[in-house]
Structure formats: structure tokens, C-alpha cells
Amino acid sequence: MTRHASAATTAGRPNLAESRGHSRGPRLVGHHMTDSNAVIDYLDRTGTVRLATQTQDGREIVTPIWAVVVDGKAYIRNGYGDSSKWYARIRRTGRAAFVDRGARYDVTADLAADEQTNLAVDDAYSSKYAGSGSALRMMITGDVRTSTLRVTPVES
């Protein structure tokens, strides 16, 4: 069963103080079966999702981010381009998980660099996060577009 995330936002951006730090949940070690329909539905209907990435020493850190779905495929971007720690961790491992209370959705992540995909992702962010002002503008312009990742549910 999936649930809506309820992370607070400030000016359309996730409240990082609320979720910064380390998760006490399971680590990203091993594979968990993920229902691809459930994760796509969760990402499509949830405003601010919680992304769990793994540090080099094995700790898991959960970061609130935005996600969109385009033609049944999920995408995430880093609002600060490729400079943030969560983005470096997911690029290093190619794996992450979306977590929401008791639900956990393991995913792989691959760069989505083609212009047609990026235009569709821009449109999806613009639609889903309309009214988010400068936070939205930051997500659909400049170098941020080069950080677009396609996240694919891991299924066994």
C-alpha cells in the first residue's frame, strides 16, 4: 500500500531541515522487490518525495525532492545541477529508493540527456509544480536540465 508524502515545503521547495540526516530504516544493501505501477503512481501523485541514497560508508541519507512522471516513466532532477551530495551519491551508485512511511520503492537511475525527453520533463515539472515560483523556474532552466535522471523501479 502506498501513502501520500506529507513533507512540508517552503516557497515550493522542500523543507530540508525537516528531513536532513540519516534514516533509521533499512539500508540500500541488497534488492527489494518493487511493484513498478506502485512506484510510478506514488511519484506521480506525491508533491515532495523522499529519496534515500547511500553514502560510501554504507549510511543511508533521505532527501526530500520533486519527481515527475512522463509517459509512464519517472524522472528526477537536482535543482542545483550536479553539485549536490544526493545527486553525487545516486550517480556514483546508480541506485536509490523512494521511502514513505512503511513503503519503500527501490530504483535504478540513468542520465536522460536527450532534448525531447528534457522538454517533456520541463512540461511535467511546470504542470505538477505550477505556482512554485522561483523554485520551479530553477528546475526547468539552465544546467539543471543536464541533471535529469530516469528512475526505473527494480523488480525481481
VMD Tcl script that builds the backbone (N, CA, C; Angstrom):
set m [mol new atoms 468]
animate dup $m
set s [atomselect $m all]
$s set {name element resname resid chain x y z} {
  {N N MET 1 A 0.859 -1.165 0.000}
  {CA C MET 1 A 0.000 0.000 0.000}
  {C C MET 1 A 0.908 1.231 0.000}
  {N N THR 2 A 0.557 2.241 -0.790}
  {CA C THR 2 A 1.325 3.481 -0.822}
  {C C THR 2 A 0.555 4.560 -0.107}
  {N N ARG 3 A 1.285 5.581 0.320}
  {CA C ARG 3 A 0.664 6.704 1.023}
  {C C ARG 3 A 1.248 7.992 0.481}
  {N N HIS 4 A 0.489 9.077 0.629}
  {CA C HIS 4 A 0.995 10.384 0.228}
  {C C HIS 4 A 2.084 10.831 1.171}
  {N N ALA 5 A 3.132 11.447 0.623}
  {CA C ALA 5 A 4.157 12.048 1.465}
  {C C ALA 5 A 3.592 13.342 2.018}
  {N N SER 6 A 4.017 13.720 3.190}
  {CA C SER 6 A 3.488 14.939 3.776}
  {C C SER 6 A 4.605 15.880 4.195}
  {N N ALA 7 A 5.752 15.800 3.508}
  {CA C ALA 7 A 6.863 16.681 3.857}
  {C C ALA 7 A 6.457 18.125 3.616}
  {N N ALA 8 A 6.826 18.970 4.544}
  {CA C ALA 8 A 6.486 20.389 4.435}
  {C C ALA 8 A 7.311 21.033 3.333}
  {N N THR 9 A 6.767 22.073 2.726}
  {CA C THR 9 A 7.524 22.827 1.744}
  {C C THR 9 A 7.504 24.289 2.137}
  {N N THR 10 A 8.530 24.984 1.703}
  {CA C THR 10 A 8.621 26.412 1.920}
  {C C THR 10 A 8.854 27.045 0.562}
  {N N ALA 11 A 7.983 27.936 0.165}
  {CA C ALA 11 A 8.084 28.606 -1.136}
  {C C ALA 11 A 8.243 27.584 -2.257}
  {N N GLY 12 A 7.517 26.475 -2.153}
  {CA C GLY 12 A 7.561 25.488 -3.211}
  {C C GLY 12 A 8.757 24.568 -3.172}
  {N N ARG 13 A 9.643 24.762 -2.203}
  {CA C ARG 13 A 10.827 23.924 -2.101}
  {C C ARG 13 A 10.726 23.075 -0.844}
  {N N PRO 14 A 11.256 21.869 -0.889}
  {CA C PRO 14 A 11.171 21.010 0.284}
  {C C PRO 14 A 11.815 21.646 1.508}
  {N N ASN 15 A 11.233 21.403 2.678}
  {CA C ASN 15 A 11.788 21.859 3.944}
  {C C ASN 15 A 12.902 20.894 4.312}
  {N N LEU 16 A 14.134 21.246 3.939}
  {CA C LEU 16 A 15.257 20.349 4.131}
  {C C LEU 16 A 15.577 20.122 5.599}
  {N N ALA 17 A 15.301 21.083 6.445}
  {CA C ALA 17 A 15.594 20.915 7.861}
  {C C ALA 17 A 14.777 19.770 8.449}
  {N N GLU 18 A 13.577 19.563 7.925}
  {CA C GLU 18 A 12.695 18.530 8.451}
  {C C GLU 18 A 13.231 17.127 8.177}
  {N N SER 19 A 13.910 16.929 7.039}
  {CA C SER 19 A 14.288 15.586 6.643}
  {C C SER 19 A 15.788 15.352 6.573}
  {N N ARG 20 A 16.587 16.349 6.874}
  {CA C ARG 20 A 18.025 16.186 6.786}
  {C C ARG 20 A 18.493 15.161 7.811}
  {N N GLY 21 A 19.521 14.458 7.466}
  {CA C GLY 21 A 20.049 13.498 8.422}
  {C C GLY 21 A 19.917 12.088 7.913}
  {N N HIS 22 A 19.984 11.174 8.814}
  {CA C HIS 22 A 20.075 9.771 8.449}
  {C C HIS 22 A 18.789 9.043 8.773}
  {N N SER 23 A 18.402 8.204 7.863}
  {CA C SER 23 A 17.228 7.370 8.074}
  {C C SER 23 A 17.576 6.244 9.020}
  {N N ARG 24 A 16.635 5.861 9.850}
  {CA C ARG 24 A 16.840 4.706 10.702}
  {C C ARG 24 A 16.292 3.444 10.045}
  {N N GLY 25 A 15.801 3.598 8.827}
  {CA C GLY 25 A 15.220 2.471 8.103}
  {C C GLY 25 A 16.296 1.576 7.520}
  {N N PRO 26 A 15.886 0.583 6.741}
  {CA C PRO 26 A 16.828 -0.365 6.162}
  {C C PRO 26 A 17.768 0.317 5.185}
  {N N ARG 27 A 18.949 -0.235 5.048}
  {CA C ARG 27 A 19.938 0.303 4.120}
  {C C ARG 27 A 19.620 -0.123 2.697}
  {N N LEU 28 A 20.336 0.451 1.759}
  {CA C LEU 28 A 20.137 0.134 0.353}
  {C C LEU 28 A 20.878 -1.130 -0.059}
  {N N VAL 29 A 21.325 -1.912 0.867}
  {CA C VAL 29 A 22.051 -3.125 0.565}
  {C C VAL 29 A 21.066 -4.186 0.108}
  {N N GLY 30 A 21.393 -4.892 -0.958}
  {CA C GLY 30 A 20.513 -5.947 -1.447}
  {C C GLY 30 A 19.408 -5.389 -2.320}
  {N N HIS 31 A 18.527 -6.257 -2.759}
  {CA C HIS 31 A 17.432 -5.860 -3.634}
  {C C HIS 31 A 16.106 -6.068 -2.927}
  {N N HIS 32 A 15.199 -5.139 -3.111}
  {CA C HIS 32 A 13.835 -5.283 -2.636}
  {C C HIS 32 A 12.945 -5.318 -3.867}
  {N N MET 33 A 11.953 -6.156 -3.839}
  {CA C MET 33 A 11.027 -6.198 -4.970}
  {C C MET 33 A 10.151 -4.955 -4.937}
  {N N THR 34 A 10.023 -4.312 -6.062}
  {CA C THR 34 A 9.221 -3.108 -6.172}
  {C C THR 34 A 8.172 -3.313 -7.250}
  {N N ASP 35 A 6.938 -2.988 -6.935}
  {CA C ASP 35 A 5.867 -3.013 -7.915}
  {C C ASP 35 A 5.994 -1.733 -8.736}
  {N N SER 36 A 6.334 -1.862 -10.015}
  {CA C SER 36 A 6.600 -0.678 -10.830}
  {C C SER 36 A 5.388 0.240 -10.914}
  {N N ASN 37 A 4.184 -0.318 -10.962}
  {CA C ASN 37 A 2.992 0.524 -11.004}
  {C C ASN 37 A 2.840 1.328 -9.718}
  {N N ALA 38 A 3.158 0.720 -8.586}
  {CA C ALA 38 A 3.029 1.410 -7.302}
  {C C ALA 38 A 3.996 2.576 -7.200}
  {N N VAL 39 A 5.240 2.377 -7.625}
  {CA C VAL 39 A 6.213 3.469 -7.520}
  {C C VAL 39 A 5.881 4.600 -8.492}
  {N N ILE 40 A 5.471 4.265 -9.697}
  {CA C ILE 40 A 5.110 5.305 -10.674}
  {C C ILE 40 A 3.909 6.095 -10.150}
  {N N ASP 41 A 2.922 5.409 -9.602}
  {CA C ASP 41 A 1.746 6.079 -9.024}
  {C C ASP 41 A 2.158 6.985 -7.866}
  {N N TYR 42 A 3.003 6.481 -6.977}
  {CA C TYR 42 A 3.482 7.276 -5.837}
  {C C TYR 42 A 4.179 8.548 -6.319}
  {N N LEU 43 A 5.080 8.414 -7.276}
  {CA C LEU 43 A 5.831 9.583 -7.765}
  {C C LEU 43 A 4.929 10.557 -8.501}
  {N N ASP 44 A 3.937 10.052 -9.195}
  {CA C ASP 44 A 3.036 10.900 -9.960}
  {C C ASP 44 A 2.121 11.725 -9.059}
  {N N ARG 45 A 1.660 11.153 -7.962}
  {CA C ARG 45 A 0.665 11.832 -7.125}
  {C C ARG 45 A 1.239 12.552 -5.909}
  {N N THR 46 A 2.523 12.374 -5.636}
  {CA C THR 46 A 3.105 12.952 -4.430}
  {C C THR 46 A 3.937 14.177 -4.783}
  {N N GLY 47 A 3.688 15.284 -4.101}
  {CA C GLY 47 A 4.410 16.524 -4.387}
  {C C GLY 47 A 5.887 16.436 -4.055}
  {N N THR 48 A 6.199 16.249 -2.804}
  {CA C THR 48 A 7.588 16.134 -2.367}
  {C C THR 48 A 7.826 14.702 -1.929}
  {N N VAL 49 A 8.716 14.032 -2.645}
  {CA C VAL 49 A 9.035 12.642 -2.341}
  {C C VAL 49 A 10.329 12.575 -1.540}
  {N N ARG 50 A 10.550 11.444 -0.892}
  {CA C ARG 50 A 11.751 11.267 -0.064}
  {C C ARG 50 A 12.652 10.237 -0.735}
  {N N LEU 51 A 13.836 10.710 -1.150}
  {CA C LEU 51 A 14.795 9.881 -1.866}
  {C C LEU 51 A 15.892 9.432 -0.911}
  {N N ALA 52 A 16.087 8.120 -0.809}
  {CA C ALA 52 A 17.139 7.553 0.036}
  {C C ALA 52 A 18.320 7.161 -0.836}
  {N N THR 53 A 19.490 7.712 -0.512}
  {CA C THR 53 A 20.721 7.370 -1.220}
  {C C THR 53 A 21.734 6.875 -0.200}
  {N N GLN 54 A 22.740 6.162 -0.687}
  {CA C GLN 54 A 23.707 5.542 0.205}
  {C C GLN 54 A 25.065 6.213 0.101}
  {N N THR 55 A 25.645 6.510 1.272}
  {CA C THR 55 A 26.984 7.087 1.331}
  {C C THR 55 A 28.019 5.995 1.081}
  {N N GLN 56 A 29.259 6.406 0.872}
  {CA C GLN 56 A 30.316 5.433 0.614}
  {C C GLN 56 A 30.553 4.515 1.812}
  {N N ASP 57 A 30.263 5.003 3.027}
  {CA C ASP 57 A 30.468 4.146 4.201}
  {C C ASP 57 A 29.215 3.344 4.564}
  {N N GLY 58 A 28.189 3.346 3.694}
  {CA C GLY 58 A 27.030 2.493 3.876}
  {C C GLY 58 A 25.845 3.120 4.589}
  {N N ARG 59 A 25.974 4.373 5.049}
  {CA C ARG 59 A 24.831 5.032 5.685}
  {C C ARG 59 A 23.817 5.424 4.623}
  {N N GLU 60 A 22.565 5.500 5.022}
  {CA C GLU 60 A 21.504 5.942 4.121}
  {C C GLU 60 A 21.059 7.332 4.543}
  {N N ILE 61 A 20.959 8.216 3.565}
  {CA C ILE 61 A 20.507 9.581 3.820}
  {C C ILE 61 A 19.265 9.834 2.975}
  {N N VAL 62 A 18.236 10.376 3.611}
  {CA C VAL 62 A 16.971 10.646 2.934}
  {C C VAL 62 A 16.861 12.146 2.670}
  {N N THR 63 A 16.557 12.489 1.428}
  {CA C THR 63 A 16.476 13.879 0.991}
  {C C THR 63 A 15.123 14.119 0.323}
  {N N PRO 64 A 14.405 15.174 0.704}
  {CA C PRO 64 A 13.154 15.498 0.017}
  {C C PRO 64 A 13.438 16.155 -1.336}
  {N N ILE 65 A 12.806 15.644 -2.380}
  {CA C ILE 65 A 12.984 16.195 -3.725}
  {C C ILE 65 A 11.653 16.177 -4.463}
  {N N TRP 66 A 11.645 16.743 -5.659}
  {CA C TRP 66 A 10.497 16.694 -6.543}
  {C C TRP 66 A 10.716 15.603 -7.587}
  {N N ALA 67 A 9.633 15.004 -8.049}
  {CA C ALA 67 A 9.702 13.981 -9.099}
  {C C ALA 67 A 8.500 14.134 -10.013}
  {N N VAL 68 A 8.682 13.749 -11.276}
  {CA C VAL 68 A 7.585 13.795 -12.242}
  {C C VAL 68 A 7.527 12.489 -13.025}
  {N N VAL 69 A 6.379 12.268 -13.643}
  {CA C VAL 69 A 6.182 11.093 -14.490}
  {C C VAL 69 A 5.782 11.583 -15.872}
  {N N VAL 70 A 6.454 11.057 -16.900}
  {CA C VAL 70 A 6.175 11.390 -18.299}
  {C C VAL 70 A 6.012 10.083 -19.063}
  {N N ASP 71 A 4.856 9.887 -19.663}
  {CA C ASP 71 A 4.585 8.673 -20.452}
  {C C ASP 71 A 4.911 7.403 -19.669}
  {N N GLY 72 A 4.541 7.381 -18.402}
  {CA C GLY 72 A 4.731 6.191 -17.587}
  {C C GLY 72 A 6.133 5.967 -17.067}
  {N N LYS 73 A 7.034 6.925 -17.300}
  {CA C LYS 73 A 8.408 6.828 -16.809}
  {C C LYS 73 A 8.665 7.964 -15.828}
  {N N ALA 74 A 9.413 7.669 -14.765}
  {CA C ALA 74 A 9.660 8.649 -13.711}
  {C C ALA 74 A 11.005 9.343 -13.913}
  {N N TYR 75 A 11.022 10.632 -13.540}
  {CA C TYR 75 A 12.234 11.441 -13.680}
  {C C TYR 75 A 12.431 12.300 -12.441}
  {N N ILE 76 A 13.699 12.528 -12.119}
  {CA C ILE 76 A 14.067 13.450 -11.047}
  {C C ILE 76 A 15.170 14.358 -11.561}
  {N N ARG 77 A 15.282 15.506 -10.926}
  {CA C ARG 77 A 16.347 16.464 -11.240}
  {C C ARG 77 A 16.853 17.048 -9.952}
  {N N ASN 78 A 18.070 17.531 -10.032}
  {CA C ASN 78 A 18.646 18.246 -8.908}
  {C C ASN 78 A 18.537 19.732 -9.211}
  {N N GLY 79 A 17.837 20.468 -8.390}
  {CA C GLY 79 A 17.653 21.894 -8.600}
  {C C GLY 79 A 18.938 22.697 -8.601}
  {N N TYR 80 A 20.017 22.086 -8.146}
  {CA C TYR 80 A 21.312 22.770 -8.094}
  {C C TYR 80 A 22.292 22.170 -9.089}
  {N N GLY 81 A 21.781 21.542 -10.152}
  {CA C GLY 81 A 22.662 20.919 -11.134}
  {C C GLY 81 A 23.309 19.682 -10.541}
  {N N ASP 82 A 24.551 19.437 -10.905}
  {CA C ASP 82 A 25.199 18.212 -10.437}
  {C C ASP 82 A 26.035 18.409 -9.180}
  {N N SER 83 A 25.779 19.496 -8.443}
  {CA C SER 83 A 26.643 19.831 -7.305}
  {C C SER 83 A 26.178 19.318 -5.945}
  {N N SER 84 A 24.987 18.760 -5.833}
  {CA C SER 84 A 24.524 18.365 -4.504}
  {C C SER 84 A 24.987 16.958 -4.137}
  {N N LYS 85 A 25.016 16.700 -2.849}
  {CA C LYS 85 A 25.513 15.415 -2.357}
  {C C LYS 85 A 24.605 14.254 -2.737}
  {N N TRP 86 A 23.262 14.441 -2.652}
  {CA C TRP 86 A 22.390 13.329 -3.016}
  {C C TRP 86 A 22.582 12.954 -4.478}
  {N N TYR 87 A 22.781 13.958 -5.319}
  {CA C TYR 87 A 22.945 13.701 -6.743}
  {C C TYR 87 A 24.257 12.950 -7.006}
  {N N ALA 88 A 25.317 13.360 -6.326}
  {CA C ALA 88 A 26.600 12.657 -6.466}
  {C C ALA 88 A 26.480 11.204 -6.020}
  {N N ARG 89 A 25.734 10.964 -4.927}
  {CA C ARG 89 A 25.577 9.585 -4.442}
  {C C ARG 89 A 24.797 8.717 -5.434}
  {N N ILE 90 A 23.718 9.247 -5.984}
  {CA C ILE 90 A 22.919 8.439 -6.914}
  {C C ILE 90 A 23.677 8.211 -8.226}
  {N N ARG 91 A 24.458 9.170 -8.653}
  {CA C ARG 91 A 25.256 8.986 -9.871}
  {C C ARG 91 A 26.375 7.966 -9.628}
  {N N ARG 92 A 26.930 7.952 -8.431}
  {CA C ARG 92 A 28.002 7.009 -8.093}
  {C C ARG 92 A 27.476 5.578 -8.058}
  {N N THR 93 A 26.321 5.370 -7.437}
  {CA C THR 93 A 25.813 4.011 -7.245}
  {C C THR 93 A 24.847 3.563 -8.334}
  {N N GLY 94 A 24.161 4.511 -8.961}
  {CA C GLY 94 A 23.137 4.163 -9.946}
  {C C GLY 94 A 21.873 3.603 -9.316}
  {N N ARG 95 A 21.776 3.684 -7.976}
  {CA C ARG 95 A 20.645 3.108 -7.245}
  {C C ARG 95 A 20.181 4.073 -6.165}
  {N N ALA 96 A 18.906 3.934 -5.822}
  {CA C ALA 96 A 18.332 4.728 -4.729}
  {C C ALA 96 A 17.018 4.052 -4.346}
  {N N ALA 97 A 16.293 4.687 -3.445}
  {CA C ALA 97 A 14.963 4.209 -3.075}
  {C C ALA 97 A 14.118 5.416 -2.717}
  {N N PHE 98 A 12.844 5.341 -3.031}
  {CA C PHE 98 A 11.893 6.330 -2.543}
  {C C PHE 98 A 11.248 5.719 -1.320}
  {N N VAL 99 A 11.185 6.480 -0.242}
  {CA C VAL 99 A 10.629 5.966 1.010}
  {C C VAL 99 A 9.498 6.874 1.468}
  {N N ASP 100 A 8.460 6.233 2.004}
  {CA C ASP 100 A 7.310 6.964 2.520}
  {C C ASP 100 A 6.684 6.123 3.612}
  {N N ARG 101 A 6.916 6.519 4.841}
  {CA C ARG 101 A 6.432 5.761 5.992}
  {C C ARG 101 A 6.881 4.317 5.854}
  {N N GLY 102 A 5.974 3.363 5.741}
  {CA C GLY 102 A 6.354 1.960 5.643}
  {C C GLY 102 A 6.662 1.486 4.238}
  {N N ALA 103 A 6.395 2.299 3.227}
  {CA C ALA 103 A 6.622 1.883 1.842}
  {C C ALA 103 A 8.044 2.222 1.415}
  {N N ARG 104 A 8.625 1.349 0.600}
  {CA C ARG 104 A 9.968 1.556 0.069}
  {C C ARG 104 A 9.964 1.100 -1.382}
  {N N TYR 105 A 10.460 1.969 -2.275}
  {CA C TYR 105 A 10.472 1.675 -3.699}
  {C C TYR 105 A 11.908 1.789 -4.211}
  {N N ASP 106 A 12.555 0.669 -4.431}
  {CA C ASP 106 A 13.922 0.659 -4.941}
  {C C ASP 106 A 13.923 0.977 -6.432}
  {N N VAL 107 A 14.909 1.779 -6.854}
  {CA C VAL 107 A 15.010 2.189 -8.251}
  {C C VAL 107 A 16.463 2.209 -8.698}
  {N N THR 108 A 16.645 2.148 -10.012}
  {CA C THR 108 A 17.930 2.449 -10.616}
  {C C THR 108 A 17.793 3.836 -11.244}
  {N N ALA 109 A 18.905 4.485 -11.515}
  {CA C ALA 109 A 18.869 5.834 -12.083}
  {C C ALA 109 A 19.873 5.949 -13.224}
  {N N ASP 110 A 19.393 6.477 -14.348}
  {CA C ASP 110 A 20.231 6.672 -15.524}
  {C C ASP 110 A 20.018 8.078 -16.062}
  {N N LEU 111 A 21.100 8.678 -16.548}
  {CA C LEU 111 A 21.020 10.013 -17.122}
  {C C LEU 111 A 20.093 10.014 -18.328}
  {N N ALA 112 A 19.231 11.012 -18.408}
  {CA C ALA 112 A 18.308 11.181 -19.534}
  {C C ALA 112 A 18.685 12.486 -20.226}
  {N N ALA 113 A 19.594 12.411 -21.161}
  {CA C ALA 113 A 20.205 13.617 -21.715}
  {C C ALA 113 A 19.567 14.144 -22.997}
  {N N ASP 114 A 18.668 13.387 -23.631}
  {CA C ASP 114 A 18.169 13.856 -24.921}
  {C C ASP 114 A 17.182 15.019 -24.753}
  {N N GLU 115 A 17.210 15.914 -25.710}
  {CA C GLU 115 A 16.426 17.150 -25.638}
  {C C GLU 115 A 14.923 16.902 -25.617}
  {N N GLN 116 A 14.440 15.947 -26.387}
  {CA C GLN 116 A 12.998 15.670 -26.415}
  {C C GLN 116 A 12.512 15.242 -25.028}
  {N N THR 117 A 13.258 14.378 -24.362}
  {CA C THR 117 A 12.896 13.956 -23.006}
  {C C THR 117 A 12.933 15.139 -22.061}
  {N N ASN 118 A 13.979 15.953 -22.154}
  {CA C ASN 118 A 14.095 17.103 -21.257}
  {C C ASN 118 A 12.967 18.105 -21.448}
  {N N LEU 119 A 12.522 18.311 -22.673}
  {CA C LEU 119 A 11.388 19.211 -22.906}
  {C C LEU 119 A 10.118 18.657 -22.264}
  {N N ALA 120 A 9.904 17.354 -22.392}
  {CA C ALA 120 A 8.728 16.729 -21.781}
  {C C ALA 120 A 8.812 16.787 -20.256}
  {N N VAL 121 A 10.004 16.601 -19.704}
  {CA C VAL 121 A 10.196 16.688 -18.251}
  {C C VAL 121 A 9.980 18.131 -17.782}
  {N N ASP 122 A 10.468 19.109 -18.554}
  {CA C ASP 122 A 10.198 20.525 -18.236}
  {C C ASP 122 A 8.697 20.763 -18.117}
  {N N ASP 123 A 7.951 20.283 -19.111}
  {CA C ASP 123 A 6.499 20.466 -19.118}
  {C C ASP 123 A 5.849 19.799 -17.914}
  {N N ALA 124 A 6.317 18.597 -17.573}
  {CA C ALA 124 A 5.743 17.878 -16.430}
  {C C ALA 124 A 6.014 18.620 -15.123}
  {N N TYR 125 A 7.239 19.137 -14.939}
  {CA C TYR 125 A 7.536 19.931 -13.738}
  {C C TYR 125 A 6.667 21.189 -13.717}
  {N N SER 126 A 6.538 21.854 -14.870}
  {CA C SER 126 A 5.740 23.085 -14.942}
  {C C SER 126 A 4.285 22.836 -14.576}
  {N N SER 127 A 3.749 21.713 -15.004}
  {CA C SER 127 A 2.363 21.380 -14.703}
  {C C SER 127 A 2.184 20.958 -13.244}
  {N N LYS 128 A 3.011 20.037 -12.790}
  {CA C LYS 128 A 2.855 19.489 -11.442}
  {C C LYS 128 A 3.147 20.514 -10.355}
  {N N TYR 129 A 4.135 21.373 -10.590}
  {CA C TYR 129 A 4.567 22.316 -9.551}
  {C C TYR 129 A 4.232 23.765 -9.900}
  {N N ALA 130 A 3.187 23.962 -10.710}
  {CA C ALA 130 A 2.731 25.309 -11.065}
  {C C ALA 130 A 2.477 26.100 -9.786}
  {N N GLY 131 A 2.854 27.347 -9.789}
  {CA C GLY 131 A 2.659 28.184 -8.609}
  {C C GLY 131 A 3.811 28.124 -7.628}
  {N N SER 132 A 4.874 27.413 -7.987}
  {CA C SER 132 A 6.022 27.293 -7.073}
  {C C SER 132 A 7.099 28.332 -7.339}
  {N N GLY 133 A 6.808 29.293 -8.196}
  {CA C GLY 133 A 7.676 30.454 -8.393}
  {C C GLY 133 A 9.102 30.134 -8.786}
  {N N SER 134 A 10.044 30.766 -8.082}
  {CA C SER 134 A 11.457 30.645 -8.444}
  {C C SER 134 A 11.974 29.221 -8.286}
  {N N ALA 135 A 11.406 28.445 -7.354}
  {CA C ALA 135 A 11.845 27.054 -7.200}
  {C C ALA 135 A 11.537 26.261 -8.472}
  {N N LEU 136 A 10.376 26.488 -9.068}
  {CA C LEU 136 A 10.036 25.826 -10.319}
  {C C LEU 136 A 10.937 26.317 -11.442}
  {N N ARG 137 A 11.123 27.618 -11.553}
  {CA C ARG 137 A 11.984 28.158 -12.623}
  {C C ARG 137 A 13.376 27.541 -12.548}
  {N N MET 138 A 13.868 27.350 -11.344}
  {CA C MET 138 A 15.195 26.763 -11.156}
  {C C MET 138 A 15.231 25.324 -11.686}
  {N N MET 139 A 14.109 24.616 -11.618}
  {CA C MET 139 A 14.066 23.211 -12.022}
  {C C MET 139 A 13.947 23.000 -13.531}
  {N N ILE 140 A 13.642 24.053 -14.283}
  {CA C ILE 140 A 13.393 23.852 -15.719}
  {C C ILE 140 A 14.293 24.701 -16.612}
  {N N THR 141 A 15.355 25.251 -16.052}
  {CA C THR 141 A 16.237 26.090 -16.856}
  {C C THR 141 A 17.704 25.723 -16.642}
  {N N GLY 142 A 18.518 26.169 -17.582}
  {CA C GLY 142 A 19.970 26.094 -17.445}
  {C C GLY 142 A 20.539 24.701 -17.235}
  {N N ASP 143 A 21.591 24.670 -16.437}
  {CA C ASP 143 A 22.343 23.439 -16.201}
  {C C ASP 143 A 21.539 22.360 -15.501}
  {N N VAL 144 A 20.480 22.739 -14.812}
  {CA C VAL 144 A 19.664 21.766 -14.097}
  {C C VAL 144 A 19.125 20.704 -15.055}
  {N N ARG 145 A 18.808 21.113 -16.248}
  {CA C ARG 145 A 18.258 20.177 -17.231}
  {C C ARG 145 A 19.231 19.044 -17.546}
  {N N THR 146 A 20.530 19.299 -17.432}
  {CA C THR 146 A 21.520 18.256 -17.716}
  {C C THR 146 A 21.616 17.235 -16.585}
  {N N SER 147 A 20.945 17.495 -15.471}
  {CA C SER 147 A 20.976 16.559 -14.345}
  {C C SER 147 A 19.765 15.627 -14.333}
  {N N THR 148 A 18.961 15.627 -15.378}
  {CA C THR 148 A 17.747 14.809 -15.409}
  {C C THR 148 A 18.101 13.328 -15.359}
  {N N LEU 149 A 17.485 12.635 -14.398}
  {CA C LEU 149 A 17.685 11.188 -14.260}
  {C C LEU 149 A 16.363 10.462 -14.471}
  {N N ARG 150 A 16.399 9.390 -15.249}
  {CA C ARG 150 A 15.244 8.499 -15.370}
  {C C ARG 150 A 15.389 7.467 -14.265}
  {N N VAL 151 A 14.381 7.351 -13.434}
  {CA C VAL 151 A 14.431 6.356 -12.358}
  {C C VAL 151 A 13.492 5.202 -12.725}
  {N N THR 152 A 14.031 4.012 -12.640}
  {CA C THR 152 A 13.315 2.811 -13.058}
  {C C THR 152 A 13.158 1.875 -11.874}
  {N N PRO 153 A 11.940 1.454 -11.579}
  {CA C PRO 153 A 11.735 0.534 -10.454}
  {C C PRO 153 A 12.538 -0.763 -10.630}
  {N N VAL 154 A 13.103 -1.239 -9.536}
  {CA C VAL 154 A 13.824 -2.514 -9.518}
  {C C VAL 154 A 12.790 -3.598 -9.250}
  {N N GLU 155 A 12.717 -4.567 -10.127}
  {CA C GLU 155 A 11.792 -5.689 -9.938}
  {C C GLU 155 A 12.587 -6.981 -9.945}
  {N N SER 156 A 12.158 -7.928 -9.128}
  {CA C SER 156 A 12.851 -9.226 -9.114}
  {C C SER 156 A 12.124 -10.216 -9.982}
}
mol reanalyze $m
mol bondsrecalc $m
mol representation Tube
mol addrep $m
